[in-house]
Amino acid sequence: MKRVLLIITFIAFSAFLTNAQTTTATNGSEITFKKLVHDYGNVSQGADGNCEFLFTNTGNEPLILSNVQTSCGCTVPSWPKEPIMPGKKGTIKVNYTKMNIVGTISKQITVYSNAKNGTIVLSIKGTVNEAPKITSPEKPVNEGFTPIAK
C-alpha cells in the first residue's frame, strides 16, 4: 500500500512539474523587430547617419531593455528606458557619426533585454562615397575697370 501511494505521489508531482514548465515557457516578454538590418546604401560624404529600428513587445509581460551596446564608438544608440507593455511599440535610434569618412559601413548593435527570445543583434551597413567636388564658375575679369578711390 505504501508503495502504491508513493507511486501515485511521484506521478502527481511529475505532472505538476511538467505543467509548471509549460506555463512559464509561454509567459514573458518577447521582442520582435520590424527589421534587423538598416542599409544606408550608397551615400555621399556628409549624409545623415540617423536610422531607427522599430520593435513590438509581442509577449504578455512588460519588456525592459536593460542595455544597447554598439561595436564601436562611432555608432551611438538611444532606446526607451521605461518598460514597453505587451502589444506596444518602441524605437531604438542609432546615429552613425562617421558619414564624413569614405568607406564601407558595417556595425552591430546588441540589444539586451528581459525578452524570452534573448539578446538580439541589429546591424547597419552601407557605403560612404566621396562627395562630388563643387567648383564655382570663374568670375569674368572686367577689363578696363578702374576702382574709384575715395
CNS distance restraints for C-alpha pairs under 8 A (distance, minus, plus):
assign (resid   1 and name CA) (resid   5 and name CA) 6.26 0.50 0.50
assign (resid   2 and name CA) (resid   6 and name CA) 6.08 0.50 0.50
assign (resid   3 and name CA) (resid   7 and name CA) 6.23 0.50 0.50
assign (resid   4 and name CA) (resid   8 and name CA) 6.21 0.50 0.50
assign (resid   5 and name CA) (resid   9 and name CA) 6.14 0.50 0.50
assign (resid   6 and name CA) (resid  10 and name CA) 6.13 0.50 0.50
assign (resid   7 and name CA) (resid  11 and name CA) 6.22 0.50 0.50
assign (resid   8 and name CA) (resid  12 and name CA) 6.15 0.50 0.50
assign (resid   9 and name CA) (resid  13 and name CA) 6.10 0.50 0.50
assign (resid  10 and name CA) (resid  14 and name CA) 6.12 0.50 0.50
assign (resid  11 and name CA) (resid  15 and name CA) 6.16 0.50 0.50
assign (resid  12 and name CA) (resid  16 and name CA) 6.24 0.50 0.50
assign (resid  13 and name CA) (resid  17 and name CA) 6.29 0.50 0.50
assign (resid  14 and name CA) (resid  18 and name CA) 6.20 0.50 0.50
assign (resid  15 and name CA) (resid  19 and name CA) 6.18 0.50 0.50
assign (resid  16 and name CA) (resid  20 and name CA) 6.10 0.50 0.50
assign (resid  17 and name CA) (resid  21 and name CA) 6.23 0.50 0.50
assign (resid  18 and name CA) (resid  22 and name CA) 6.38 0.50 0.50
assign (resid  19 and name CA) (resid  23 and name CA) 6.21 0.50 0.50
assign (resid  20 and name CA) (resid  24 and name CA) 6.31 0.50 0.50
assign (resid  21 and name CA) (resid  25 and name CA) 6.16 0.50 0.50
assign (resid  22 and name CA) (resid  26 and name CA) 6.65 0.50 0.50
assign (resid  23 and name CA) (resid  27 and name CA) 6.62 0.50 0.50
assign (resid  24 and name CA) (resid  28 and name CA) 7.67 0.50 0.50
assign (resid  27 and name CA) (resid  59 and name CA) 7.15 0.50 0.50
assign (resid  27 and name CA) (resid  60 and name CA) 6.17 0.50 0.50
assign (resid  27 and name CA) (resid  61 and name CA) 7.04 0.50 0.50
assign (resid  28 and name CA) (resid  59 and name CA) 5.68 0.50 0.50
assign (resid  28 and name CA) (resid  60 and name CA) 5.62 0.50 0.50
assign (resid  28 and name CA) (resid  61 and name CA) 4.93 0.50 0.50
assign (resid  28 and name CA) (resid  62 and name CA) 7.64 0.50 0.50
assign (resid  28 and name CA) (resid 115 and name CA) 6.75 0.50 0.50
assign (resid  28 and name CA) (resid 116 and name CA) 6.21 0.50 0.50
assign (resid  29 and name CA) (resid  57 and name CA) 6.32 0.50 0.50
assign (resid  29 and name CA) (resid  58 and name CA) 6.82 0.50 0.50
assign (resid  29 and name CA) (resid  59 and name CA) 4.10 0.50 0.50
assign (resid  29 and name CA) (resid  60 and name CA) 5.68 0.50 0.50
assign (resid  29 and name CA) (resid  61 and name CA) 4.76 0.50 0.50
assign (resid  29 and name CA) (resid  62 and name CA) 5.82 0.50 0.50
assign (resid  29 and name CA) (resid  63 and name CA) 5.16 0.50 0.50
assign (resid  29 and name CA) (resid  86 and name CA) 7.21 0.50 0.50
assign (resid  29 and name CA) (resid 114 and name CA) 6.78 0.50 0.50
assign (resid  29 and name CA) (resid 115 and name CA) 4.71 0.50 0.50
assign (resid  29 and name CA) (resid 116 and name CA) 6.08 0.50 0.50
assign (resid  30 and name CA) (resid  57 and name CA) 5.43 0.50 0.50
assign (resid  30 and name CA) (resid  58 and name CA) 5.19 0.50 0.50
assign (resid  30 and name CA) (resid  59 and name CA) 4.40 0.50 0.50
assign (resid  30 and name CA) (resid  60 and name CA) 7.81 0.50 0.50
assign (resid  30 and name CA) (resid  63 and name CA) 7.05 0.50 0.50
assign (resid  30 and name CA) (resid 115 and name CA) 4.60 0.50 0.50
assign (resid  30 and name CA) (resid 116 and name CA) 5.62 0.50 0.50
assign (resid  30 and name CA) (resid 117 and name CA) 6.00 0.50 0.50
assign (resid  31 and name CA) (resid  55 and name CA) 6.55 0.50 0.50
assign (resid  31 and name CA) (resid  56 and name CA) 5.85 0.50 0.50
assign (resid  31 and name CA) (resid  57 and name CA) 4.89 0.50 0.50
assign (resid  31 and name CA) (resid  58 and name CA) 6.08 0.50 0.50
assign (resid  31 and name CA) (resid  59 and name CA) 7.30 0.50 0.50
assign (resid  31 and name CA) (resid  63 and name CA) 7.44 0.50 0.50
assign (resid  31 and name CA) (resid 115 and name CA) 6.03 0.50 0.50
assign (resid  31 and name CA) (resid 117 and name CA) 7.08 0.50 0.50
assign (resid  32 and name CA) (resid  55 and name CA) 5.40 0.50 0.50
assign (resid  32 and name CA) (resid  56 and name CA) 5.30 0.50 0.50
assign (resid  32 and name CA) (resid  57 and name CA) 6.44 0.50 0.50
assign (resid  32 and name CA) (resid  58 and name CA) 6.45 0.50 0.50
assign (resid  33 and name CA) (resid  53 and name CA) 6.97 0.50 0.50
assign (resid  33 and name CA) (resid  54 and name CA) 5.85 0.50 0.50
assign (resid  33 and name CA) (resid  55 and name CA) 4.17 0.50 0.50
assign (resid  33 and name CA) (resid  56 and name CA) 6.50 0.50 0.50
assign (resid  34 and name CA) (resid  53 and name CA) 7.10 0.50 0.50
assign (resid  34 and name CA) (resid  54 and name CA) 5.66 0.50 0.50
assign (resid  34 and name CA) (resid  55 and name CA) 5.87 0.50 0.50
assign (resid  35 and name CA) (resid  53 and name CA) 6.72 0.50 0.50
assign (resid  35 and name CA) (resid  54 and name CA) 7.40 0.50 0.50
assign (resid  36 and name CA) (resid  53 and name CA) 7.42 0.50 0.50
assign (resid  36 and name CA) (resid 121 and name CA) 7.39 0.50 0.50
assign (resid  36 and name CA) (resid 122 and name CA) 4.88 0.50 0.50
assign (resid  36 and name CA) (resid 123 and name CA) 6.39 0.50 0.50
assign (resid  37 and name CA) (resid 122 and name CA) 5.83 0.50 0.50
assign (resid  37 and name CA) (resid 123 and name CA) 4.69 0.50 0.50
assign (resid  37 and name CA) (resid 124 and name CA) 5.65 0.50 0.50
assign (resid  37 and name CA) (resid 125 and name CA) 7.53 0.50 0.50
assign (resid  38 and name CA) (resid  51 and name CA) 7.30 0.50 0.50
assign (resid  38 and name CA) (resid  53 and name CA) 7.88 0.50 0.50
assign (resid  38 and name CA) (resid 123 and name CA) 6.31 0.50 0.50
assign (resid  38 and name CA) (resid 124 and name CA) 4.77 0.50 0.50
assign (resid  38 and name CA) (resid 125 and name CA) 6.40 0.50 0.50
assign (resid  39 and name CA) (resid 124 and name CA) 5.87 0.50 0.50
assign (resid  39 and name CA) (resid 125 and name CA) 4.93 0.50 0.50
assign (resid  39 and name CA) (resid 126 and name CA) 5.50 0.50 0.50
assign (resid  40 and name CA) (resid 124 and name CA) 7.43 0.50 0.50
assign (resid  40 and name CA) (resid 125 and name CA) 6.14 0.50 0.50
assign (resid  40 and name CA) (resid 126 and name CA) 4.80 0.50 0.50
assign (resid  40 and name CA) (resid 127 and name CA) 7.31 0.50 0.50
assign (resid  41 and name CA) (resid 125 and name CA) 7.36 0.50 0.50
assign (resid  41 and name CA) (resid 126 and name CA) 4.60 0.50 0.50
assign (resid  41 and name CA) (resid 127 and name CA) 6.10 0.50 0.50
assign (resid  42 and name CA) (resid 126 and name CA) 6.02 0.50 0.50
assign (resid  42 and name CA) (resid 127 and name CA) 4.87 0.50 0.50
assign (resid  42 and name CA) (resid 128 and name CA) 6.04 0.50 0.50
assign (resid  42 and name CA) (resid 129 and name CA) 6.74 0.50 0.50
assign (resid  43 and name CA) (resid  47 and name CA) 6.35 0.50 0.50
assign (resid  43 and name CA) (resid 126 and name CA) 7.67 0.50 0.50
assign (resid  43 and name CA) (resid 127 and name CA) 6.24 0.50 0.50
assign (resid  43 and name CA) (resid 128 and name CA) 5.03 0.50 0.50
assign (resid  43 and name CA) (resid 129 and name CA) 5.90 0.50 0.50
assign (resid  44 and name CA) (resid  99 and name CA) 7.98 0.50 0.50
assign (resid  44 and name CA) (resid 128 and name CA) 5.51 0.50 0.50
assign (resid  44 and name CA) (resid 129 and name CA) 4.81 0.50 0.50
assign (resid  44 and name CA) (resid 130 and name CA) 5.88 0.50 0.50
assign (resid  44 and name CA) (resid 131 and name CA) 5.09 0.50 0.50
assign (resid  45 and name CA) (resid  99 and name CA) 5.63 0.50 0.50
assign (resid  45 and name CA) (resid 100 and name CA) 4.66 0.50 0.50
assign (resid  45 and name CA) (resid 101 and name CA) 6.57 0.50 0.50
assign (resid  45 and name CA) (resid 102 and name CA) 6.64 0.50 0.50
assign (resid  45 and name CA) (resid 128 and name CA) 5.84 0.50 0.50
assign (resid  45 and name CA) (resid 129 and name CA) 5.94 0.50 0.50
assign (resid  45 and name CA) (resid 130 and name CA) 5.63 0.50 0.50
assign (resid  45 and name CA) (resid 131 and name CA) 5.16 0.50 0.50
assign (resid  46 and name CA) (resid  99 and name CA) 5.22 0.50 0.50
assign (resid  46 and name CA) (resid 100 and name CA) 4.81 0.50 0.50
assign (resid  46 and name CA) (resid 131 and name CA) 7.91 0.50 0.50
assign (resid  47 and name CA) (resid  99 and name CA) 5.94 0.50 0.50
assign (resid  47 and name CA) (resid 100 and name CA) 7.62 0.50 0.50
assign (resid  48 and name CA) (resid  99 and name CA) 7.17 0.50 0.50
assign (resid  49 and name CA) (resid  94 and name CA) 7.96 0.50 0.50
assign (resid  49 and name CA) (resid  95 and name CA) 5.30 0.50 0.50
assign (resid  49 and name CA) (resid  96 and name CA) 4.65 0.50 0.50
assign (resid  49 and name CA) (resid  97 and name CA) 6.18 0.50 0.50
assign (resid  49 and name CA) (resid  98 and name CA) 7.70 0.50 0.50
assign (resid  49 and name CA) (resid  99 and name CA) 6.14 0.50 0.50
assign (resid  50 and name CA) (resid  93 and name CA) 7.24 0.50 0.50
assign (resid  50 and name CA) (resid  94 and name CA) 5.69 0.50 0.50
assign (resid  50 and name CA) (resid  95 and name CA) 4.35 0.50 0.50
assign (resid  50 and name CA) (resid  96 and name CA) 6.28 0.50 0.50
assign (resid  51 and name CA) (resid  93 and name CA) 5.99 0.50 0.50
assign (resid  51 and name CA) (resid  94 and name CA) 5.38 0.50 0.50
assign (resid  51 and name CA) (resid  95 and name CA) 6.49 0.50 0.50
assign (resid  52 and name CA) (resid  91 and name CA) 6.41 0.50 0.50
assign (resid  52 and name CA) (resid  92 and name CA) 5.72 0.50 0.50
assign (resid  52 and name CA) (resid  93 and name CA) 4.52 0.50 0.50
assign (resid  52 and name CA) (resid  94 and name CA) 6.07 0.50 0.50
assign (resid  53 and name CA) (resid  91 and name CA) 5.63 0.50 0.50
assign (resid  53 and name CA) (resid  92 and name CA) 5.13 0.50 0.50
assign (resid  53 and name CA) (resid  93 and name CA) 6.42 0.50 0.50
assign (resid  53 and name CA) (resid  94 and name CA) 8.00 0.50 0.50
assign (resid  54 and name CA) (resid  89 and name CA) 7.18 0.50 0.50
assign (resid  54 and name CA) (resid  90 and name CA) 5.97 0.50 0.50
assign (resid  54 and name CA) (resid  91 and name CA) 4.60 0.50 0.50
assign (resid  54 and name CA) (resid  92 and name CA) 6.54 0.50 0.50
assign (resid  55 and name CA) (resid  89 and name CA) 5.61 0.50 0.50
assign (resid  55 and name CA) (resid  90 and name CA) 5.39 0.50 0.50
assign (resid  55 and name CA) (resid  91 and name CA) 6.15 0.50 0.50
assign (resid  55 and name CA) (resid  92 and name CA) 7.99 0.50 0.50
assign (resid  56 and name CA) (resid  87 and name CA) 6.38 0.50 0.50
assign (resid  56 and name CA) (resid  88 and name CA) 5.72 0.50 0.50
assign (resid  56 and name CA) (resid  89 and name CA) 4.29 0.50 0.50
assign (resid  56 and name CA) (resid  90 and name CA) 6.27 0.50 0.50
assign (resid  57 and name CA) (resid  62 and name CA) 7.59 0.50 0.50
assign (resid  57 and name CA) (resid  63 and name CA) 6.28 0.50 0.50
assign (resid  57 and name CA) (resid  84 and name CA) 6.60 0.50 0.50
assign (resid  57 and name CA) (resid  85 and name CA) 6.71 0.50 0.50
assign (resid  57 and name CA) (resid  86 and name CA) 5.16 0.50 0.50
assign (resid  57 and name CA) (resid  87 and name CA) 5.33 0.50 0.50
assign (resid  57 and name CA) (resid  88 and name CA) 5.81 0.50 0.50
assign (resid  57 and name CA) (resid  89 and name CA) 6.44 0.50 0.50
assign (resid  58 and name CA) (resid  86 and name CA) 6.09 0.50 0.50
assign (resid  58 and name CA) (resid  87 and name CA) 5.60 0.50 0.50
assign (resid  59 and name CA) (resid  86 and name CA) 5.74 0.50 0.50
assign (resid  59 and name CA) (resid  87 and name CA) 7.38 0.50 0.50
assign (resid  60 and name CA) (resid  86 and name CA) 5.18 0.50 0.50
assign (resid  60 and name CA) (resid  87 and name CA) 7.90 0.50 0.50
assign (resid  61 and name CA) (resid  85 and name CA) 6.71 0.50 0.50
assign (resid  61 and name CA) (resid  86 and name CA) 5.74 0.50 0.50
assign (resid  62 and name CA) (resid  83 and name CA) 5.73 0.50 0.50
assign (resid  62 and name CA) (resid  84 and name CA) 5.47 0.50 0.50
assign (resid  62 and name CA) (resid  85 and name CA) 4.51 0.50 0.50
assign (resid  62 and name CA) (resid  86 and name CA) 5.80 0.50 0.50
assign (resid  63 and name CA) (resid  83 and name CA) 5.41 0.50 0.50
assign (resid  63 and name CA) (resid  84 and name CA) 4.91 0.50 0.50
assign (resid  63 and name CA) (resid  85 and name CA) 6.31 0.50 0.50
assign (resid  63 and name CA) (resid  86 and name CA) 7.38 0.50 0.50
assign (resid  63 and name CA) (resid 113 and name CA) 7.11 0.50 0.50
assign (resid  63 and name CA) (resid 114 and name CA) 6.26 0.50 0.50
assign (resid  63 and name CA) (resid 115 and name CA) 6.37 0.50 0.50
assign (resid  64 and name CA) (resid  81 and name CA) 7.39 0.50 0.50
assign (resid  64 and name CA) (resid  82 and name CA) 6.95 0.50 0.50
assign (resid  64 and name CA) (resid  83 and name CA) 4.83 0.50 0.50
assign (resid  64 and name CA) (resid  84 and name CA) 6.45 0.50 0.50
assign (resid  64 and name CA) (resid 113 and name CA) 5.54 0.50 0.50
assign (resid  64 and name CA) (resid 114 and name CA) 5.79 0.50 0.50
assign (resid  64 and name CA) (resid 115 and name CA) 7.70 0.50 0.50
assign (resid  65 and name CA) (resid  79 and name CA) 7.67 0.50 0.50
assign (resid  65 and name CA) (resid  80 and name CA) 7.23 0.50 0.50
assign (resid  65 and name CA) (resid  81 and name CA) 6.69 0.50 0.50
assign (resid  65 and name CA) (resid  83 and name CA) 7.51 0.50 0.50
assign (resid  65 and name CA) (resid 111 and name CA) 7.19 0.50 0.50
assign (resid  65 and name CA) (resid 112 and name CA) 5.92 0.50 0.50
assign (resid  65 and name CA) (resid 113 and name CA) 4.29 0.50 0.50
assign (resid  65 and name CA) (resid 114 and name CA) 6.89 0.50 0.50
assign (resid  66 and name CA) (resid  81 and name CA) 7.72 0.50 0.50
assign (resid  66 and name CA) (resid 112 and name CA) 5.62 0.50 0.50
assign (resid  66 and name CA) (resid 113 and name CA) 5.16 0.50 0.50
assign (resid  66 and name CA) (resid 114 and name CA) 7.53 0.50 0.50
assign (resid  67 and name CA) (resid 111 and name CA) 6.24 0.50 0.50
assign (resid  67 and name CA) (resid 112 and name CA) 5.14 0.50 0.50
assign (resid  67 and name CA) (resid 113 and name CA) 6.99 0.50 0.50
assign (resid  68 and name CA) (resid  77 and name CA) 6.83 0.50 0.50
assign (resid  68 and name CA) (resid  78 and name CA) 7.73 0.50 0.50
assign (resid  68 and name CA) (resid  79 and name CA) 7.42 0.50 0.50
assign (resid  68 and name CA) (resid 109 and name CA) 6.73 0.50 0.50
assign (resid  68 and name CA) (resid 110 and name CA) 5.58 0.50 0.50
assign (resid  68 and name CA) (resid 111 and name CA) 4.61 0.50 0.50
assign (resid  68 and name CA) (resid 112 and name CA) 6.06 0.50 0.50
assign (resid  69 and name CA) (resid  77 and name CA) 7.42 0.50 0.50
assign (resid  69 and name CA) (resid 109 and name CA) 5.65 0.50 0.50
assign (resid  69 and name CA) (resid 110 and name CA) 5.18 0.50 0.50
assign (resid  69 and name CA) (resid 111 and name CA) 6.72 0.50 0.50
assign (resid  70 and name CA) (resid  75 and name CA) 6.20 0.50 0.50
assign (resid  70 and name CA) (resid  76 and name CA) 7.18 0.50 0.50
assign (resid  70 and name CA) (resid  77 and name CA) 7.37 0.50 0.50
assign (resid  70 and name CA) (resid 107 and name CA) 7.34 0.50 0.50
assign (resid  70 and name CA) (resid 108 and name CA) 5.76 0.50 0.50
assign (resid  70 and name CA) (resid 109 and name CA) 4.39 0.50 0.50
assign (resid  70 and name CA) (resid 110 and name CA) 6.20 0.50 0.50
assign (resid  71 and name CA) (resid  75 and name CA) 7.53 0.50 0.50
assign (resid  71 and name CA) (resid 107 and name CA) 5.98 0.50 0.50
assign (resid  71 and name CA) (resid 108 and name CA) 5.36 0.50 0.50
assign (resid  71 and name CA) (resid 109 and name CA) 6.45 0.50 0.50
assign (resid  72 and name CA) (resid 107 and name CA) 7.48 0.50 0.50
assign (resid  74 and name CA) (resid  96 and name CA) 5.85 0.50 0.50
assign (resid  74 and name CA) (resid  97 and name CA) 5.26 0.50 0.50
assign (resid  74 and name CA) (resid  98 and name CA) 6.27 0.50 0.50
assign (resid  75 and name CA) (resid  94 and name CA) 6.65 0.50 0.50
assign (resid  75 and name CA) (resid  95 and name CA) 5.65 0.50 0.50
assign (resid  75 and name CA) (resid  96 and name CA) 4.53 0.50 0.50
assign (resid  75 and name CA) (resid  97 and name CA) 6.23 0.50 0.50
assign (resid  75 and name CA) (resid 107 and name CA) 7.55 0.50 0.50
assign (resid  76 and name CA) (resid  94 and name CA) 5.58 0.50 0.50
assign (resid  76 and name CA) (resid  95 and name CA) 5.09 0.50 0.50
assign (resid  76 and name CA) (resid  96 and name CA) 6.47 0.50 0.50
assign (resid  76 and name CA) (resid  97 and name CA) 7.58 0.50 0.50
assign (resid  77 and name CA) (resid  92 and name CA) 6.85 0.50 0.50
assign (resid  77 and name CA) (resid  93 and name CA) 5.60 0.50 0.50
assign (resid  77 and name CA) (resid  94 and name CA) 4.41 0.50 0.50
assign (resid  77 and name CA) (resid  95 and name CA) 6.43 0.50 0.50
assign (resid  77 and name CA) (resid 109 and name CA) 7.98 0.50 0.50
assign (resid  78 and name CA) (resid  92 and name CA) 5.83 0.50 0.50
assign (resid  78 and name CA) (resid  93 and name CA) 5.19 0.50 0.50
assign (resid  78 and name CA) (resid  94 and name CA) 6.48 0.50 0.50
assign (resid  79 and name CA) (resid  91 and name CA) 6.47 0.50 0.50
assign (resid  79 and name CA) (resid  92 and name CA) 4.66 0.50 0.50
assign (resid  79 and name CA) (resid  93 and name CA) 6.41 0.50 0.50
assign (resid  80 and name CA) (resid  90 and name CA) 6.98 0.50 0.50
assign (resid  80 and name CA) (resid  91 and name CA) 7.15 0.50 0.50
assign (resid  80 and name CA) (resid  92 and name CA) 7.27 0.50 0.50
assign (resid  84 and name CA) (resid  88 and name CA) 6.11 0.50 0.50
assign (resid  84 and name CA) (resid  89 and name CA) 7.04 0.50 0.50
assign (resid  84 and name CA) (resid  90 and name CA) 7.03 0.50 0.50
assign (resid  99 and name CA) (resid 128 and name CA) 6.51 0.50 0.50
assign (resid 100 and name CA) (resid 128 and name CA) 7.71 0.50 0.50
assign (resid 101 and name CA) (resid 128 and name CA) 6.85 0.50 0.50
assign (resid 102 and name CA) (resid 127 and name CA) 7.54 0.50 0.50
assign (resid 102 and name CA) (resid 128 and name CA) 4.87 0.50 0.50
assign (resid 102 and name CA) (resid 129 and name CA) 5.32 0.50 0.50
assign (resid 102 and name CA) (resid 130 and name CA) 5.83 0.50 0.50
assign (resid 103 and name CA) (resid 127 and name CA) 5.67 0.50 0.50
assign (resid 103 and name CA) (resid 128 and name CA) 5.20 0.50 0.50
assign (resid 103 and name CA) (resid 129 and name CA) 6.66 0.50 0.50
assign (resid 104 and name CA) (resid 125 and name CA) 7.37 0.50 0.50
assign (resid 104 and name CA) (resid 126 and name CA) 5.92 0.50 0.50
assign (resid 104 and name CA) (resid 127 and name CA) 4.41 0.50 0.50
assign (resid 104 and name CA) (resid 128 and name CA) 6.27 0.50 0.50
assign (resid 105 and name CA) (resid 124 and name CA) 7.00 0.50 0.50
assign (resid 105 and name CA) (resid 125 and name CA) 4.73 0.50 0.50
assign (resid 105 and name CA) (resid 126 and name CA) 4.90 0.50 0.50
assign (resid 105 and name CA) (resid 127 and name CA) 5.67 0.50 0.50
assign (resid 105 and name CA) (resid 128 and name CA) 7.35 0.50 0.50
assign (resid 106 and name CA) (resid 123 and name CA) 7.15 0.50 0.50
assign (resid 106 and name CA) (resid 124 and name CA) 5.80 0.50 0.50
assign (resid 106 and name CA) (resid 125 and name CA) 4.54 0.50 0.50
assign (resid 106 and name CA) (resid 126 and name CA) 6.95 0.50 0.50
assign (resid 107 and name CA) (resid 123 and name CA) 5.68 0.50 0.50
assign (resid 107 and name CA) (resid 124 and name CA) 5.37 0.50 0.50
assign (resid 107 and name CA) (resid 125 and name CA) 6.62 0.50 0.50
assign (resid 108 and name CA) (resid 121 and name CA) 6.52 0.50 0.50
assign (resid 108 and name CA) (resid 122 and name CA) 5.67 0.50 0.50
assign (resid 108 and name CA) (resid 123 and name CA) 4.45 0.50 0.50
assign (resid 108 and name CA) (resid 124 and name CA) 6.48 0.50 0.50
assign (resid 109 and name CA) (resid 121 and name CA) 5.64 0.50 0.50
assign (resid 109 and name CA) (resid 122 and name CA) 4.92 0.50 0.50
assign (resid 109 and name CA) (resid 123 and name CA) 5.95 0.50 0.50
assign (resid 110 and name CA) (resid 119 and name CA) 6.97 0.50 0.50
assign (resid 110 and name CA) (resid 120 and name CA) 5.87 0.50 0.50
assign (resid 110 and name CA) (resid 121 and name CA) 4.47 0.50 0.50
assign (resid 110 and name CA) (resid 122 and name CA) 6.22 0.50 0.50
assign (resid 111 and name CA) (resid 119 and name CA) 5.74 0.50 0.50
assign (resid 111 and name CA) (resid 120 and name CA) 5.17 0.50 0.50
assign (resid 111 and name CA) (resid 121 and name CA) 6.18 0.50 0.50
assign (resid 111 and name CA) (resid 122 and name CA) 7.61 0.50 0.50
assign (resid 112 and name CA) (resid 118 and name CA) 7.40 0.50 0.50
assign (resid 112 and name CA) (resid 119 and name CA) 5.10 0.50 0.50
assign (resid 112 and name CA) (resid 120 and name CA) 6.95 0.50 0.50
assign (resid 113 and name CA) (resid 118 and name CA) 7.02 0.50 0.50
assign (resid 113 and name CA) (resid 119 and name CA) 6.67 0.50 0.50
assign (resid 114 and name CA) (resid 118 and name CA) 7.24 0.50 0.50
assign (resid 115 and name CA) (resid 119 and name CA) 7.81 0.50 0.50
